């Protein structure tokens, strides 16, 4: 059956589940692959819409406001008096500090959010304290700014789509499969209430297709940019309700 028709019926017709719950595991996994692939496309396009303009804006600002610098033999060299502080006026104002003298060795006490470039590494301080690990310059290919700005722009443009899509495809495959597995015991419990016994692949198929409406809503929320309180619970509640209703219909059909 056409993938888009399956998505439509999985959302609008519980009777549809009684036609697919006995299908082979291979067909269910193909549906999972198509579903994850479409999620990856949607999320990649969303981040392209948000990230690429923001990265270009930052690079424009950096060319005008940062001094010449380069990474050479695993160390950052800055051609300016330091420490040097700059504020990047993006959607959120970031503090950027360049200091290869050793006056600043970590981000403690800095305004949030902040980026600190020392001789050995790059450190980020985020609001809320959930900071990423430091990036050592020895792990970064040598560069020389401002001469390498055009190369960086091209690398971001051409590398963004394949890297972002690949990441979200793998993430969606694994995470959606895990979510379906977590919903499978619910399907088993509902089937037992109706005295129905099914192979494990049937329970998994019901749970997988029951994720469809929650995933579609999640993608829509992602694109609108809304931040809904407790949306993860709403997402799981929708999937659980569909799993219950779909399993009930399939149990009665046996």
Secondary structure, 3 states (H helix, E strand, C coil): CCHHHHHHHHHHCHHHHHHHCCCCHHHHHHHHHHHHHHHHHHHHHHHHHHHHHHHHHHHHHHHHHCCCEEEECCEEEECCCCCEEEEEECCCEEEEEECCCCCCCCCCCCCCCEEEECCCEEEEECCCCCCCCCEEHHHCCCEEECCCHHHHHHHHHHHHHHHHHHHHHHHHHHHHHHHHHHHHHHHHHHHHHCCCCCCHHHHHHHHHHHCHHHHHHHHHHHHHCCCCCCHHHHHHHHHHHHHHHHHHHHHHHC
